[in-house]
Amino acid sequence: MEKEIKNLREQFKKRLASLETRPELQKIENEYIGRKGLIAQMLKRMSLLSAAEKPKVGQLLNKLKTDLQDALAEKKKELAKGISGEQGYIDITLPGQNFSRGTMHPVELILKETKNIFLGMGFSIVDGPEIELDYYNFEALNIPKDHPARDVQDSFYITPDILLRTQTSPMQVRTMENQSPPVRIVSAGKCFRRDSIDNTHTPMFHQIEGLAVDVDLSLSDLKGVITEFCKQIFGKDRIIRFRPGYFPFVEPGAEVDVSCGLCQGKGCSSCGYSGWLEIMGAGMVHPHVLEMVGYDTEKYTGFAFGMGAERIAMLKYDINDIRLFFENDIRFLTQFK
Ligand code: DAH
């Protein structure tokens, strides 16, 4: 049996040297020192030996077993290094560590989606300052110092001439000052108003502004663009309606409603039983605004529209309180993908 032990040792050495993976190592481990492995079988056969031979062979077998165990442990370490470099052993069979992925804020989702829709209709995106001159925020939009339209848009003033913008409409003027027609832009971003907080008002909110100026633009172009936008953001079966509305920088001006998606315009509690939901202000750019930027009002006409991103999000996702957007409750925020 001594010879057999020696052979086994040699054979094991060779196989250990040539193996490269953990499963192979596991297999050899079972084969040699497992419960029914080769060494175990030899130990069993010791009962057949003479009393004189037993202790010696016993010793040899025990030594063989510990040697093989040491060699296997050494080889395990070596293989682990191959997987994880110098840092130690990584068990690649463990399940991965879960880390929670962030989700896009619902308002950001609306801004992105809206911009994409208008990009698809040939508009480009422009960005403007949140700290704005009174001139752009009001004056150039046909809202002089004593105009009552300023009452509903009180702001946070930095100086009498500089304020946090109350609307994104100033980007109409800034854009027109810098380019000649045709103009087709969308501008989105934060606006600020000195409003009391309730379920539809927060002192900071987001607006999306649109402006197109070209030859022969008419109200039907505006209607077409807004209809397409509503279908894309709310669903194909939605229709829109225009009601007369006053905004100093458009003439005629309109409030735009979209048909309620819950009741298909029949009237339900969600739309105040009217069948309609108000989504934006819009109109044909007032000739005075075009004149202020030096456009030829005989040649060019334009349309403009402006909407609250939070309002669109509330309608699209059926949210009843604007404050939810800003409370940073993960349970709320992770619902929008
Ligand atoms: N800026 C307006 C507001 O905050 C919304 C608006 C109305 C924008 C009509 C427009 C427009 O561009 O044409 O109330």
Residues whose N, C-alpha, C, O or C-beta is under 5 A from the ligand:
A	BS01	DAH	T166 Q167 S169 G210 F247 V250 G281 A282 G283 A304 F305 G306
